Structure formats: structure tokens, C-alpha cells
Amino acid sequence: MTPNKNPITCRLGNKVAIVTGSAEGIGEATARLFAREGAKTVVADLNREKGQDLANEITAGDGEAIFIHHDVTAEASWQSLIKETINRFGKLNILVNNAGIIKILDIENTSLADWHKIMEVNATGVYLGTKLAILAMKANGELCSIINRSSVAGQIGDKNMFAYCASKGAVTLLTKSAALSCADKGYRIRVNSVHPAYVSTSMTRSEAAQVGISEQEYMQEAIVAHPLGLGEPIDVAYLDLFLASDESKWITAGEFNADGGFTAQ
């Protein structure tokens, strides 16, 4: 789809965005949508082949995007990512901390290595991105937005997602703290968290293998658990778009669910 180039109607015109974990799944949908709405978009991911392919597709469709190889757990990688983004596009307006991993394990079966890995990617990665993005954004004088990918598992418990729940709960509250800090200092930076329930992606498909049932069985159980059925990546991407745009300029420290009614039950 051709990006919206009309500066009057383009929702992210003249903005520069980084989306982590954007080679596939929700991150890919968000990167595509941001580019379509006029953002200069940085596809940041460990997967070089898929990430570069996505950036090439966006560019071929008259969008503006580059791929940068990125490890969210490494501070040096974050520093390099933001520096390269600013060198290429002159500034940073939007960060979507989307990258994450999951293991289906209860507390008794969660090893220390499992705990550290999940927390490192899902929580420490978001901390690093949020901190370094604020440092880059605060002096540009423009309205900026940081969107942190939490989960419904960061709001309610799940007996089989012990470390994942802990990591996403950390994201929920570090978001609020960072948002209040930015507001207190007068920065034009909003920080919000987005909480999907089950969305049909490669991550949810991998969960079926972890619990030892077929993908079809797993997806059917997930569908039944959601009053509106299973979500698609684009359903979350449109929420990201609203929070990235100036339409949400008075919204910060918020928790936004894209869960098909899952948490209302």
C-alpha cells in the first residue's frame, strides 16, 4: 500500500520512528503502518534477512525506511541504533519498544537462566530503550512518544507464564515512572504502554509447541478465551499509531489494552 504523502492528513508526517522487534509479527505491522502514515521508519531487529527485506519493501512502496541490526539487551547496541538513526534522519520522535520473548513455564519450572533471559529482553531492553530515547528526544523541541509493549500478562497473572508476567509487569510500571519523570521535567515526551492479549503471530504459534499441543488446538483455545476472537497484528499497530501521533498529545503514563475483551472477564 502506498504511504499517505499528504502533509495535511498524514498522521506521522515529519516524524522519525524506531520499532524494535519489527522483522515480523506486531512489530512488522507497526513499522509498515508508521511508514504508510509518513514516518521515516527504522526497522530494528536481530533478524538481518527479514528486517532488511521489510525495509526494502517499505522503500519500494514509496515509504522511507532503513534496517539496523539491533540487540535490545546491549546498551552499546542501543547507543549505536539511536546514533545511526539521528545521523540518517536528523532526530528521533517515536520509539516502540516492541521486542520480546516468552517461555511457558510456571514458577517451579523456571530456571534462573530462564528468568534472567526473559527479564533481560522484556524488561531490561525496555529500560535501556526508554532511557536512551529520552536522552535523545528531550532536546529536539518536538512532541515525542515512547510506546512500551507490555501485555495483558503485565496486568493479570497467568500460572504458566511466571517470568513473562514479571517482565511485563515491570514494563507496565517502569512506563508510568518514566512518563511522570518526563512530565515533571517539562519534556515534550509521552510514555505509554500497550497491552495485547493473544494475537496470531509466530510467537503465539511457538507457544503451542512449548505446551505440547497442536497449533490448531492452541489457537482454538485462544480464540474461545477472547470475546471478540483472536487479534491480528494490525489491531495492535493501529493503537501504536494513535499513541505515536500528536492526536494523543495529552496522554501519558497510560495502560492501553488491545485484548478483544480478554481482561474484562
N, C-alpha and C positions, 0 to 999 in steps of 0.2 A: 504494500500500500504506500502510495506517495505521501511523504510528510506534508503537513499543513504549513505552507510557507507564508500565509497571510499574517503580517505582524499584528493586525488588529484582533484576529481570532486565535492565533497560535498561543497555546496555553503556557508553553515553556520557551517562548522566543527569547533569544539573547541570554539564555542560561546555559551553564556548563554542569553536567551531572556525571557522577561516578556511581556505577551499580556493581557491587561485588557479587560473586557467585552468579554471574549473568550469562554463562555459556549455555545454560538450559533452565528449564522449569520456570518458576515465578520470576527469577531474575532476568531471564531472557525476555519474557513477556513485558516486563517493566522497561528494559532497555529499548526494546522495539517501540513501545508506546511513547517513551520520552523522546526518542528521535523523531517519531512521526509528528509530535507536537512541538518540534523546533529546537529541542535541546541538543547541544553538542555533547555527545554521549561517550563515556569511557566504559567499555566492556572490560571488567576486571575479573580474572578467574585463573585458577591453576591449569585448566584445560586449554592448552595453547591452540589445538586444532579447532575445537568447537568455538572458542572465543574469537579467533581470527576470522573464521567463517561467518560468524554473526556480524562482526564489524564490517566485513566485506559486503554482506547482503544489505545492511543498512545503507552503506555508501552507494551501492549500485542502485538503490531505490531513491536516490537523491537526498538521503539523510546525511548527517555528519557524525562519524563515529570512528574511534580507534580502539584497538585491543592492547591491553597492557597485562602481562603476566603478573599475577599477584598472589601472595600468601598472606592471608589475613592475620595469621598468628605471629608474624615477624614485624617488629617495629621498623626495621630498615626497609622492608618491602613497602610499608605504608608511606614512609618518608619519600621513597623513590616514586611511588604511584602519584602522590599529590604534587610533587615537584614536576614530574613529567606532564601531568595534566595542565598545570599552570604555565609551563613553558610552551605547551602546544596551543592552549586556548586562552591564556591570559588571566584566568581566575577559576574559582570553584564556587558554585552556588548551591549544589544539591549533592548529598551523599545518601545512598541507600545501602545500609549495612545488611545485605541480604544473605550472604554466605552462611551456611550452617550444615551440621551433620546430626544424625540421630542413631541411637542404638536402643533396641527394645530390650531393656534389662530392668528387673526390679532391684531393690537395694542390696539384697543378699547376693545377687549375681553380678553386681557392678564392681569390677576390679578397680584398683587405684589408677591403673593405666587408662582404663575406660573413662573414669571420672576426669582425669587430667586432660585427656584428648578432647572430650566433649566441651568441657569448660573453656579450654584454650581456644577452640574455634568459635564457639557460640557466644561466649561472654567476653573473654579477653580480646578477641578480634573486634568486637563491637566497641569495647572500651578504647582500644587503640585508634580505630577509625573515627569515633566521635571526638576524642581529644584532639587528634591531629587535624581533623576537618575544621574544628572550631578555631584552632590557631591560624589556619589558612583563610578562613572566611571572615573573621572578625574585623579585618581592616579594609575589606573591599567596598564597604559602604552600601551594599545592596542587600535586599531581603534574601535570606538563605534558609535552607531547610535540610535537616538531618532526619532520616526515616530509619528506624531500627526495627529489624524483623524479629519480633518475638513470636508468640504462638498462643493459642488457647491453653496450651500446656504451661504457659507462663502466668496463667490466671487461676487455673483449677488443676488439681492433682490427677495423676494417672499412675496406677500401681506398677505399671510395666515400663515407665519412662522416667526412672528416678533421676539420673544425671541430666537428662534432657529438660525435665521440668525445672530443675535447679538452675540450669543455664539460662533458660528463657525467663524464669522469674527474675534472675539478675538483670537481664536486659530490660525488663519492664521498669524496674526501679532505678537503674542507672540512667535510663532515659529521663525520668522525672527530675532526678538530681541535676543532670546536665542542663535540662531546659530551664530550671529555676536559676541556676548559676548564670546562664547566658542572659536571662531577663534581668537579673539583679545588676549585671554589669552594663546593661544597656546595649548589648549586642543585637543586631538585627538577624538573629539566628533562632529558628524554632526547632525543637527536637520532640519528636513524637514516635510512638511505637505502633506497629501494625501486627495484628494477631490473627493469622489464618487458622482455620480448623483443617480438616483433611482436604487436600487439593490433589487432583490427579497429576502427579509428576513422577520422574524417575525415583525421587526419594521415597514417596509413598509406595511405589512398586517394590522397592528394595525391602521395605518393612515386611512385606508378605513373606519373603524368604527367611527373614530373621525369626518370625514366629512359626514357621514351618507349615504354612498353608499356601494354597494356590493364589495367584494374583487375583483371579476371578472371585474366589471366596472372600479374600481380604477386602477387595473393592466393594463387594456387595454388603459386607458388614459396615463399611464406612458410609455407604450411601444411606442405609437404613438409619444410621445414627444422626443424620442431618435432616431437619425438617424440609429444607429446600433441596436436598440431594447433594451430591458431591460437587465441590467447586472446581473451577478451571483457573489456570494461572492468570488469565486476563482479568478475572474477577478481583484479584488482589492488586494487579497492576493499576487498575483504574483508581483504587483507593490511594495507592502510591502517588499517582498523578495529581490527585486533588491536594494531597499534603505537600507535594513538591511545588505546586503552583502558588501564585500570590492570592488566589481565591481563599486560601486558608491562613491568611496573614495574621489573624488574631487567635490562632490555635497553637498551643504548645503544651507540653507535658501530658498529652492525651494518650489514652489507650483506644485504638480503633480496631474493632473486630470485623473480619470478613469470614464469617463462620457458618453461614446458612442456617442460623438459629441454634447451633450446637450448644452454646453456653446458656441459652435461655431455658433449658430443660431441667 
